[in-house]
Every structure is written in C-alpha cells, then in structure tokens.
Amino acid sequence: MLYKFTLLSLIVVLCNLHAKAQESIIIAKGNPVITDKYTADPAAFVYGDSVYLYTGHDVAPKSKNNYEMHEWLCYSSADMITWKAHPSPLNVKDFKWAKDDAWASQVVERDGKFYWYVATEHATIRGKSIGVAVADNPRGPFKDALGKALITNDMTTDVKITWDDIDPSVIIDNDGQAYLFWGNQKCYYAKLKKNMIELDGSIKTINIPDFTEAPWIHKRKNWYYLSYASGFPEKIVYAMSKNINGPWEYKGILNKIAGNSNTNHQAIIDFKGKSYFIYHNGSINTDGGSYRRSVCIDYLHYNNDGTIKRIVMTSEGVKKAN
C-alpha cells in the first residue's frame, strides 16, 4: 500500500509540474492585453484577490475568412497588468454532444464551484446551443456538467435563424436567484435553479432597441445594467432597470466599432476600487478580415445618476491596480 501511495503521489506531483510548466506570464503593455495569440469574446469575474479572464481563441488562417475557434482560454491577474496564462481548461471536445465552435462564454462561482456557460454548435440538433461545464477551481479543469446542452435551437422560436442561442451571460442576484441571458437578434433570459445547470421556469424575451447579440448583465447599487452589441459592424449599447424583469430603459452607446473587427463583445467588472470595460478589437490583426481579434481593457466610469459614461478606447490601457 505504501508503494502504491508513493507512486500515486509521484504521478500527482508530475501532473502538477506539467501544468505549471504550461503556464506563462504576460506583462500587458497597453492594449491589446494578450498579444501572443488572438483572443476574443472576453468574460471576467473577480475571485479572491485576482481577476479571472476567459476568452475564445481565434485560430483562423489567412486564407480563411470565417471564425475558427476550438477552445477557451483562461488568464488571471492580481493587478490587471501581470497576467498568468493557464493551460486551456475547456475545449469543444469536452462536450460529447457538441460539433465545434468555441464561441462566447462566461464563468460564475456558486457555493465553491465554478460554472462555465458556453456557446457552441450542436452535433445532432441543428444550430447553436448553450452548454455548461463545472470545476472546483476557476482554472479548471472543467467538465461537462449535464452531458447534454442546456439550451438548444429548438427551444427558442422567436426568430428563424440557427444562431440565436449564443453569448450566455449569468448573474446571481442578491436574493440568490440566478438568471441566464443570451441571444442573437432576440434577447432571451430565464431563471436558473440553485444547482445552476437547469432552467427554473419558462424562457422569456426582452424588448430592447436594435439588439444584435452579446448581452452582459451586471448590477450596481440598485440598478441592473444590460449591455449588448448593436448593429453590424457592432457597437456596444446599454439599458438600465430597477428590476431584472424590466422594463428596461435604453441609455445609448457605450463604445463605438472596435477597430478592425465587425463584432464587439464586452465584460464589465469592479476590481480594487475601479470599474473596467473588457472588450476585443482587431488592432493587431495583420491577416485581414475580421476573424482574428484581441482582448483589450479600459476604464469604465459611472455618472452620479448611475448612467455610464462613454467608454474611451485607448492604446495605453489601464494602470496597475493596487
């Protein structure tokens, strides 16, 4: 038994060493933050003393004018400047029911577990779908929490397209109730059960102007904020409400078209006393097209009445957070 225990311990140590060997440190020198690979569709949340940043990974070659994404990436930082690149904790192949396309996603924490909501192409049900993975650590590894999709295209019929079930965003309200928002052309939302892997009731729709995709839901003080991509090429706009069920009041543009990128996708977080707007653009894409994007970070500021000031997109990015 001692031999077996020692051998098992050695295997665990070697696996941990291998994982750490795959990690690398990135020092952001302005925007974009990550420059050694193309990253897109950022989502972020604060856990402990760090920000965890999750992105898609654009790998389309020069000759391909289409999005090609197979895995999701994870980075963490305690100061918004020094980023640790962790081994990819989730791949489309981890969902046996999925075909391909590691599209936009978001991770949230509940009761010590981490739930990763992702958009991907379903293998047997026509169209995009939303899956959920779970882990005991924000760095993963993550595994399929359901063994099937949480949302499939045949569950939403308000628009006659196959890609309206994308871009999941989740909020856990102060009363403990969790909500899932998502959509393209139509913004959907639904309650989640406390286990975070089942819907709790019917799917509802939100009537907001010129909604394209990329909803991001967050709360500050007594206001709910629903930001989203609008038009095409996309800009980010937002609406506000005192109730998560609406009515939502449209407030206008947050940021304009983001460089050489037809798409625009945002995350909004607070960290160490400042608010941040995380997005992608095409500023280091030298291959043409709009299929090689890069994550950027700039400051976000609120007015006294709770509305948000227009985002100033910069090359300098943000300063070190203390």
C-alpha positions as CSV (number, residue, x, y, z in Angstrom):
1,M,0.0,0.0,0.0
2,L,2.9,2.3,0.8
3,Y,4.3,1.7,-2.7
4,K,1.0,2.4,-4.4
5,F,0.5,5.6,-2.4
6,T,4.0,6.8,-3.2
7,L,3.6,6.1,-6.9
8,L,0.2,7.9,-6.9
9,S,1.7,10.8,-5.1
10,L,4.5,11.0,-7.7
11,I,2.1,11.0,-10.5
12,V,0.1,13.8,-9.0
13,V,3.3,15.8,-8.5
14,L,4.4,15.3,-12.1
15,C,1.0,16.3,-13.4
16,N,1.1,19.5,-11.3
17,L,4.6,20.2,-12.5
18,H,3.5,19.7,-16.1
19,A,0.5,22.1,-15.7
20,K,2.8,24.7,-14.1
21,A,5.3,24.3,-17.0
22,Q,2.5,25.2,-19.4
23,E,1.7,28.4,-17.6
24,S,3.4,31.6,-18.7
25,I,3.5,35.2,-17.5
26,I,2.3,38.0,-19.8
27,I,3.1,41.7,-18.9
28,A,0.5,43.9,-20.6
29,K,2.0,46.9,-22.4
30,G,-1.3,48.6,-23.1
31,N,-4.0,47.4,-25.5
32,P,-4.4,44.7,-26.6
33,V,-3.6,42.8,-23.3
34,I,-2.7,39.5,-24.9
35,T,-0.5,39.7,-28.0
36,D,1.0,36.2,-28.4
37,K,-2.3,34.8,-29.7
38,Y,-5.7,36.0,-30.9
39,T,-8.3,36.2,-28.2
40,A,-12.0,37.2,-28.4
41,D,-15.3,37.3,-26.6
42,P,-13.9,38.2,-23.2
43,A,-15.7,37.4,-19.9
44,A,-14.2,38.1,-16.5
45,F,-15.0,37.8,-12.8
46,V,-13.2,38.6,-9.5
47,Y,-12.4,35.7,-7.2
48,G,-10.2,36.1,-4.2
49,D,-7.5,38.7,-4.9
50,S,-7.5,38.1,-8.7
51,V,-9.4,38.8,-11.9
52,Y,-10.0,35.7,-14.0
53,L,-10.3,36.4,-17.7
54,Y,-11.9,33.8,-20.0
55,T,-11.7,34.2,-23.8
56,G,-12.2,32.4,-27.0
57,H,-9.2,31.6,-29.2
58,D,-9.3,32.8,-32.8
59,V,-7.2,30.5,-35.0
60,A,-8.4,31.2,-38.5
61,P,-5.6,31.2,-41.0
62,K,-5.0,34.0,-43.5
63,S,-6.8,32.1,-46.2
64,K,-10.0,31.6,-44.2
65,N,-12.5,34.4,-43.9
66,N,-14.6,32.8,-41.2
67,Y,-14.4,32.3,-37.4
68,E,-12.4,29.3,-36.4
69,M,-12.4,28.6,-32.6
70,H,-12.0,25.2,-30.9
71,E,-11.0,26.0,-27.2
72,W,-11.5,28.5,-24.5
73,L,-8.6,30.2,-22.7
74,C,-8.0,31.3,-19.1
75,Y,-5.9,34.1,-17.7
76,S,-5.6,35.5,-14.1
77,S,-4.1,38.7,-12.7
78,A,-3.9,40.4,-9.3
79,D,-3.1,43.8,-10.7
80,M,-4.6,44.0,-14.3
81,I,-1.1,44.2,-15.8
82,T,0.7,41.0,-15.0
83,W,-1.3,38.1,-16.4
84,K,-0.8,34.4,-15.9
85,A,-1.8,32.3,-18.9
86,H,-3.1,29.0,-17.7
87,P,-3.4,25.8,-19.8
88,S,-6.7,25.8,-21.7
89,P,-9.2,24.4,-19.2
90,L,-12.0,23.7,-21.7
91,N,-12.4,22.5,-25.3
92,V,-15.3,21.9,-27.5
93,K,-14.3,18.2,-27.4
94,D,-15.2,18.1,-23.7
95,F,-18.8,18.3,-24.8
96,K,-19.6,15.0,-26.5
97,W,-22.8,16.3,-27.9
98,A,-21.1,19.4,-29.5
99,K,-19.8,19.6,-33.0
100,D,-17.4,22.6,-33.0
101,D,-17.2,26.4,-32.4
102,A,-15.9,27.7,-29.1
103,W,-17.9,30.9,-29.1
104,A,-18.6,33.4,-26.3
105,S,-18.9,32.2,-22.7
106,Q,-19.0,33.3,-19.1
107,V,-17.8,31.8,-15.8
108,V,-19.6,32.3,-12.4
109,E,-19.0,30.9,-9.0
110,R,-21.6,29.5,-6.6
111,D,-21.0,27.6,-3.4
112,G,-17.4,26.9,-4.1
113,K,-18.0,25.5,-7.6
114,F,-17.3,27.3,-10.9
115,Y,-19.9,27.1,-13.8
116,W,-18.8,27.9,-17.3
117,Y,-21.6,28.7,-19.8
118,V,-20.6,28.4,-23.4
119,A,-22.0,28.7,-26.9
120,T,-21.2,26.0,-29.4
121,E,-22.6,24.2,-32.4
122,H,-24.7,21.1,-31.6
123,A,-23.8,17.9,-33.3
124,T,-27.3,16.5,-33.7
125,I,-29.8,19.4,-33.1
126,R,-29.5,22.0,-35.9
127,G,-28.0,25.3,-34.8
128,K,-26.0,26.8,-31.9
129,S,-26.6,25.8,-28.3
130,I,-25.5,26.6,-24.8
131,G,-23.7,24.2,-22.6
132,V,-22.4,24.4,-19.1
133,A,-19.2,22.9,-17.6
134,V,-18.2,22.8,-13.9
135,A,-15.0,22.7,-11.9
136,D,-13.8,23.0,-8.4
137,N,-11.2,25.6,-9.4
138,P,-11.5,28.7,-11.6
139,R,-8.5,27.5,-13.6
140,G,-10.2,24.1,-14.2
141,P,-10.1,21.6,-15.5
142,F,-13.8,21.9,-16.4
143,K,-16.0,19.0,-17.3
144,D,-19.5,18.9,-18.9
145,A,-21.9,19.4,-16.1
146,L,-25.0,18.0,-17.9
147,G,-24.0,15.6,-20.6
148,K,-26.3,17.5,-22.9
149,A,-26.9,21.1,-23.9
150,L,-28.8,23.4,-21.5
151,I,-30.3,25.4,-24.4
152,T,-30.9,24.2,-27.9
153,N,-32.1,26.0,-31.0
154,D,-35.5,24.2,-31.0
155,M,-36.3,25.7,-27.6
156,T,-36.3,29.3,-29.0
157,T,-38.5,30.1,-32.0
158,D,-38.9,33.9,-31.8
159,V,-36.5,34.3,-34.8
160,K,-36.0,31.9,-37.6
161,I,-32.2,31.6,-37.5
162,T,-30.0,28.8,-36.2
163,W,-27.6,31.0,-34.3
164,D,-29.9,32.9,-31.8
165,D,-28.8,30.7,-28.9
166,I,-25.3,32.2,-28.3
167,D,-23.5,34.6,-25.9
168,P,-24.6,33.4,-22.5
169,S,-24.3,35.8,-19.5
170,V,-25.2,34.9,-15.9
171,I,-26.0,36.9,-12.8
172,I,-26.7,35.7,-9.3
173,D,-28.9,38.3,-7.7
174,N,-28.7,39.5,-4.1
175,D,-31.6,37.1,-3.1
176,G,-29.6,34.1,-4.5
177,Q,-31.7,33.8,-7.7
178,A,-29.6,33.1,-10.8
179,Y,-30.5,34.3,-14.3
180,L,-29.2,33.3,-17.7
181,F,-29.3,35.9,-20.5
182,W,-28.4,35.1,-24.1
183,G,-29.3,35.6,-27.8
184,N,-28.9,36.9,-31.3
185,Q,-31.5,39.2,-32.9
186,K,-33.7,38.4,-29.9
187,C,-32.5,38.7,-26.2
188,Y,-33.7,35.8,-24.1
189,Y,-33.5,35.2,-20.4
190,A,-34.6,32.6,-17.9
191,K,-34.2,31.7,-14.2
192,L,-31.7,29.0,-13.2
193,K,-32.2,26.6,-10.4
194,K,-29.8,26.7,-7.5
195,N,-27.9,23.8,-9.0
196,M,-27.0,26.2,-11.9
197,I,-27.5,23.5,-14.6
198,E,-31.3,23.6,-15.0
199,L,-33.8,26.2,-16.1
200,D,-36.3,27.2,-13.4
201,G,-39.3,28.2,-15.5
202,S,-40.0,29.4,-19.0
203,I,-37.8,31.3,-21.4
204,K,-38.7,35.0,-21.7
205,T,-37.7,37.7,-24.1
206,I,-36.6,41.3,-23.6
207,N,-37.8,44.2,-25.8
208,I,-34.7,46.5,-26.3
209,P,-33.7,48.6,-29.3
210,D,-31.5,47.2,-32.1
211,F,-30.3,44.1,-30.2
212,T,-27.8,42.1,-32.1
213,E,-26.0,39.8,-29.6
214,A,-23.5,39.7,-26.7
215,P,-25.7,40.6,-23.7
216,W,-23.8,41.2,-20.5
217,I,-25.8,41.6,-17.3
218,H,-24.5,43.2,-14.1
219,K,-25.8,45.1,-11.1
220,R,-24.5,48.1,-9.3
221,K,-26.2,49.5,-6.2
222,N,-29.9,49.4,-7.1
223,W,-29.5,49.4,-10.9
224,Y,-29.4,46.4,-13.3
225,Y,-27.4,47.0,-16.5
226,L,-27.9,45.1,-19.7
227,S,-25.2,46.0,-22.2
228,Y,-25.2,44.4,-25.7
229,A,-23.8,44.5,-29.2
230,S,-26.0,46.5,-31.6
231,G,-25.9,46.9,-35.4
232,F,-23.3,45.5,-37.7
233,P,-20.4,46.2,-37.6
234,E,-21.2,46.2,-33.9
235,K,-21.1,48.9,-31.3
236,I,-21.9,48.3,-27.6
237,V,-25.0,50.0,-26.1
238,Y,-26.9,49.5,-22.8
239,A,-30.1,49.7,-21.0
240,M,-31.0,50.1,-17.3
241,S,-33.7,48.9,-15.0
242,K,-34.6,48.8,-11.3
243,N,-36.0,45.3,-11.8
244,I,-34.3,42.4,-13.6
245,N,-37.6,41.6,-15.3
246,G,-37.8,45.1,-16.7
247,P,-39.0,47.4,-18.0
248,W,-35.6,48.3,-19.5
249,E,-34.8,51.9,-20.4
250,Y,-32.4,52.3,-23.3
251,K,-29.5,54.6,-22.4
252,G,-27.4,54.7,-25.6
253,I,-23.9,53.9,-26.8
254,L,-21.0,52.7,-24.6
255,N,-18.4,52.3,-27.2
256,K,-18.2,52.5,-31.0
257,I,-16.9,50.0,-33.5
258,A,-13.8,48.4,-32.1
259,G,-11.0,48.7,-34.7
260,N,-10.7,46.1,-37.5
261,S,-13.5,43.9,-36.0
262,N,-17.1,43.5,-37.2
263,T,-18.0,42.0,-33.8
264,N,-17.9,43.6,-30.4
265,H,-18.2,41.8,-27.1
266,Q,-17.8,43.2,-23.6
267,A,-17.4,42.3,-19.9
268,I,-17.9,44.8,-17.1
269,I,-16.3,44.2,-13.6
270,D,-15.2,46.1,-10.5
271,F,-11.8,45.4,-9.0
272,K,-9.8,47.1,-6.3
273,G,-12.0,50.2,-6.3
274,K,-12.2,50.7,-10.1
275,S,-14.5,49.6,-12.9
276,Y,-13.3,48.0,-16.0
277,F,-14.6,47.6,-19.5
278,I,-13.2,44.5,-21.2
279,Y,-13.7,44.0,-25.0
280,H,-12.0,42.9,-28.1
281,N,-10.8,44.7,-31.3
282,G,-8.8,43.8,-34.4
283,S,-5.9,46.2,-33.8
284,I,-3.1,43.7,-34.2
285,N,-4.7,41.7,-36.9
286,T,-2.3,41.8,-39.9
287,D,-4.0,39.0,-41.8
288,G,-7.0,40.9,-43.0
289,G,-10.7,40.1,-42.4
290,S,-12.4,40.3,-39.0
291,Y,-11.6,36.8,-37.7
292,R,-8.5,37.4,-35.6
293,R,-9.4,39.5,-32.6
294,S,-7.6,40.7,-29.4
295,V,-8.8,41.4,-25.9
296,C,-8.4,45.0,-24.6
297,I,-9.2,46.6,-21.2
298,D,-10.1,50.3,-20.5
299,Y,-11.7,52.1,-17.5
300,L,-15.4,52.4,-17.1
301,H,-16.9,55.4,-15.2
302,Y,-20.4,56.0,-13.8
303,N,-22.2,59.3,-13.6
304,N,-23.9,60.3,-10.3
305,D,-27.3,59.2,-11.6
306,G,-26.0,55.7,-12.3
307,T,-25.7,56.1,-16.0
308,I,-22.4,55.1,-17.7
309,K,-20.0,57.5,-19.4
310,R,-18.9,56.7,-22.9
311,I,-16.0,54.3,-23.0
312,V,-12.7,55.8,-24.1
313,M,-10.8,53.1,-26.0
314,T,-7.1,53.7,-25.6
315,S,-3.8,52.2,-26.7
316,E,-2.4,52.7,-23.3
317,G,-4.9,50.6,-21.5
318,V,-5.2,50.6,-17.7
319,K,-2.6,51.1,-14.9
320,K,-1.6,48.7,-12.3
321,A,-4.3,48.1,-9.7
322,N,-3.2,48.3,-6.1
